[in-house]
């Protein structure tokens, strides 16, 4: 994640230039210099509003990373533990930016504990580590339900739903399943990565992402993952049976395995692993696997 996304910076500068320009044109057309003066007076107010988010992100990026958080991540995130010092610093910055930008709340707006919020952010930081220009596509934030699951009526403690990624709402995750996903190292299961992968998948399709996917010419992301799904041998796959439901679940389950147990996925499905490596801009198989702290 960029401290100030290039997209934001472009429009801030563009509008800052347009405001006095419009005032100047209005003055020349009407002969009223007061219109130009008004535009100049409005410029500081615009900059005050426009720079609020970039300044907030800069403060978050520069804030110290609590030692308690660092020790917690070392015990719960093999991905973070495998990074070198510069990689960890960037990971920590992404965590701070995510927490400053993303609403994380319990059901009914209840507060969540810092370990829970930290693991939500760690899931996003893991997936974004190779794509610094991307932002987490969580405009509606994350809602954490108590227990291991909830049902289709969103009642905690019932049903078997550990997480959901509804198109018109926040990412939903059951807290104990979230914690369990980070507790089991290299088991290929992480509900936060699974659900967030759905949003990245949708963003890639809408944004027209193209990937080489070991072809002569780049193809759309949708065509690439559809092809990977159609040729995948589920009878010999390391992915869970749930991955066979459709290409969206296939990608989400494969993303879990990609980050949780990259060596197993790479050995069993090298073409799929290569596609995910291109999509996420990183190769977690190259990370060392130190023993748990």
PAMARGU-327197 format. One line per 3 residues: number of its first residue (from 0); their letters; for each residue x, y, z of C-alpha. Coordinates in pm, whole numbers, plus 50000, padded with zeros to 5 digits. Example, Ala and Ser with C-alpha at 12.3 -4.5 7.8 and 13.67 -1.06 7.14 Angstrom:
0	AS	51230:49550:50780 | 51367:49894:50714
***
This chain:
0	XXX	50000:50000:50000 | 50123:50349:49917 | 50122:50606:50197
3	XXX	49956:50841:49948 | 49800:50645:49658 | 49901:50784:49321
6	XXX	49534:50805:49219 | 49453:51032:49514 | 49757:51251:49458
9	XXX	49674:51297:49089 | 49322:51427:49158 | 49431:51647:49448
12	XXX	49685:51823:49225 | 49442:51837:48931 | 49163:51999:49132
15	XXX	49405:52234:49308 | 49507:52363:48965 | 49153:52374:48826
18	XXX	49004:52588:49101 | 49214:52901:49034 | 49201:52833:48659
21	XXX	48821:52831:48665 | 48827:53150:48870 | 49061:53314:48620
24	XXX	48842:53214:48324 | 48534:53344:48507 | 48711:53676:48566
27	XXX	48812:53709:48200 | 48464:53619:48075 | 48263:53833:48316
30	XXX	48512:54106:48393 | 48454:54051:48765 | 48786:54008:48950
33	XXX	48592:53909:49260 | 48529:53567:49102 | 48902:53501:49078
36	XXX	48948:53619:49436 | 48670:53383:49545 | 48842:53091:49374
39	XXX	49168:53172:49550 | 48982:53191:49880 | 48824:52851:49819
42	XXX	49156:52686:49739 | 49282:52656:50102 | 48945:52513:50210
45	XXX	48963:52252:49934 | 49321:52159:50023 | 49226:52127:50390
48	XXX	48957:51875:50300 | 49149:51697:50025 | 49464:51650:50229
51	XXX	49285:51511:50533 | 49309:51150:50418 | 49670:51164:50290
54	XXX	49782:51330:50615 | 49596:51069:50819 | 49764:50793:50622
57	XXX	50106:50956:50664 | 50056:50979:51041 | 49946:50615:51051
60	XXX	50245:50503:50843 | 50486:50689:51067 | 50337:50574:51396
63	XXX	50544:50328:51604 | 50448:49965:51573 | 50374:49831:51922
66	XXX	50615:49563:52037 | 50319:49361:52163 | 50179:49354:51810
69	XXX	50512:49248:51666 | 50550:48960:51912 | 50194:48850:51842
72	XXX	50250:48844:51465 | 50573:48650:51506 | 50379:48373:51679
75	XXX	50070:48380:51455 | 50184:48472:51103 | 50443:48249:50932
78	XXX	50434:48489:50636 | 50540:48784:50854 | 50795:48572:51037
81	XXX	50955:48468:50708 | 51011:48825:50585 | 51345:49000:50617
84	XXX	51374:49319:50821 | 51276:49554:50538 | 50986:49326:50444
87	XXX	50860:49326:50801 | 50878:49704:50817 | 50669:49733:50500
90	XXX	50425:49471:50632 | 50389:49668:50957 | 50330:49990:50765
93	XXX	50057:49820:50561 | 49896:49695:50882 | 49893:50047:51026
96	XXX	49749:50191:50704 | 49482:49922:50691 | 49376:49983:51050
99	XXX	49365:50359:50994 | 49147:50324:50683 | 48925:50023:50740
102	XXX	48635:49995:50980 | 48656:49671:51179 | 48368:49611:51417
105	XXX	48177:49333:51584 | 47816:49254:51504 | 47596:49547:51600
108	XXX	47897:49778:51592 | 48060:49628:51902 | 48435:49686:51941
111	XXX	48675:49400:51868 | 48993:49308:52053 | 49327:49429:51919
114	XXX	49447:49072:51837 | 49138:49019:51623 | 49175:49353:51444
117	XXX	49546:49287:51398 | 49486:48950:51232 | 49227:49101:50998
120	XXX	49485:49361:50896 | 49758:49096:50872 | 49551:48899:50622
123	XXX	49521:49206:50400 | 49889:49299:50441 | 49990:48947:50341
126	XXX	49790:48955:50019 | 49899:49309:49930 | 50268:49257:49999
129	XXX	50356:49207:49633 | 50115:49471:49504 | 50208:49804:49667
132	XXX	49987:49998:49425 | 49673:49806:49524 | 49436:49903:49802
135	XXX	49222:49658:50000 | 48880:49657:49827 | 48689:49679:50156
138	XXX	48494:50002:50123 | 48236:49879:50376 | 48491:49742:50620
141	XXX	48488:49414:50809 | 48227:49279:51050 | 48341:49017:51301
144	XXX	48087:48772:51444 | 48153:48586:51770 | 48215:48211:51769
147	XXX	48320:47978:51490 | 48030:48037:51252 | 47697:48204:51180
150	XXX	47393:48104:50976 | 47227:48261:50672 | 47029:48488:50902
153	XXX	47360:48605:51052 | 47293:48450:51391 | 47622:48375:51568
156	XXX	47682:48025:51696 | 47446:47871:51442 | 47501:47735:51096
159	XXX	47835:47660:50935 | 47935:47988:50768 | 48282:48095:50879
162	XXX	48295:48397:50646 | 48123:48572:50359 | 48212:48831:50099
165	XXX	47880:48993:50000 | 47907:49228:49703 | 47696:49497:49870
168	XXX	47830:49491:50221 | 48123:49443:50454 | 48340:49133:50462
171	XXX	48199:48900:50728 | 48413:48668:50937 | 48358:48453:51247
174	XXX	48613:48548:51510 | 48718:48204:51629 | 48755:48080:51272
177	XXX	48971:48384:51200 | 49193:48308:51500 | 49207:47938:51410
180	XXX	49314:48024:51053 | 49624:48197:51183 | 49691:47933:51446
183	XXX	49725:47638:51207 | 50050:47686:51021 | 50072:47555:50664
186	XXX	49732:47387:50685 | 49602:47576:50381 | 49305:47723:50571
189	XXX	49259:48092:50645 | 48910:48239:50629 | 49032:48599:50608
192	XXX	49245:48525:50303 | 48961:48323:50148 | 48699:48596:50180
195	XXX	48929:48882:50086 | 49034:48686:49776 | 48674:48712:49653
198	XXX	48696:49091:49662 | 49032:49096:49486 | 48885:48863:49222
201	XXX	48590:49098:49161 | 48815:49405:49148 | 49046:49237:48897
204	XXX	48752:49149:48673 | 48599:49497:48693 | 48933:49670:48651
207	XXX	49026:49475:48340 | 49340:49315:48485 | 49531:49115:48225
210	XXX	49781:48840:48302 | 50022:48643:48090 | 49916:48310:48243
213	XXX	50195:48128:48053 | 50038:48224:47720 | 50189:48408:47425
216	XXX	49964:48709:47484 | 49809:48844:47805 | 49446:48753:47865
219	XXX	49182:48896:48095 | 49194:48781:48455 | 48848:48626:48421
222	XXX	48956:48414:48123 | 49277:48310:48299 | 49113:48185:48618
225	XXX	48830:48023:48422 | 49087:47829:48221 | 49275:47726:48534
228	XXX	48949:47606:48690 | 48845:47404:48384 | 49176:47218:48353
231	XXX	49225:47155:48726 | 49220:46789:48828 | 49012:46798:49145
234	XXX	49051:46424:49198 | 49421:46476:49272 | 49408:46831:49400
237	XXX	49554:46952:49731 | 49264:47199:49745 | 48953:47117:49950
240	XXX	48646:46979:49774 | 48475:47317:49822 | 48708:47459:49556
243	XXX	48524:47262:49288 | 48196:47456:49336 | 48284:47732:49090
246	XXX	48581:47934:48970 | 48534:48202:49240 | 48560:47946:49522
249	XXX	48842:47776:49334 | 49041:48099:49334 | 48963:48173:49700
252	XXX	49066:47824:49816 | 49376:47833:49598 | 49468:48171:49750
255	XXX	49450:48018:50097 | 49687:47741:49994 | 49913:47985:49807
258	XXX	49984:48183:50122 | 49943:47910:50382 | 50129:47623:50215
261	XXX	50296:47754:49897 | 50538:47464:49861 | 50262:47207:49851
264	XXX	50060:47404:49596 | 50365:47470:49381 | 50464:47104:49378
267	XXX	50114:46975:49300 | 49988:47253:49069 | 50280:47451:48919
270	XXX	50071:47628:48654 | 49812:47737:48907 | 50085:47849:49145
273	XXX	50248:48053:48868 | 49916:48221:48787 | 49858:48316:49151
276	XXX	50216:48438:49180 | 50156:48670:48886 | 49822:48785:49026
279	XXX	49956:48867:49373 | 50295:48985:49251 | 50491:48766:49489
282	XXX	50633:48419:49540 | 50577:48306:49902 | 50750:47976:49826
285	XXX	51079:48169:49842 | 51018:48278:50201 | 51210:48079:50460
288	XXX	51007:47873:50702 | 51153:47951:51045 | 51024:47756:51341
291	XX	50743:47917:51542 | 50865:48172:51796
***
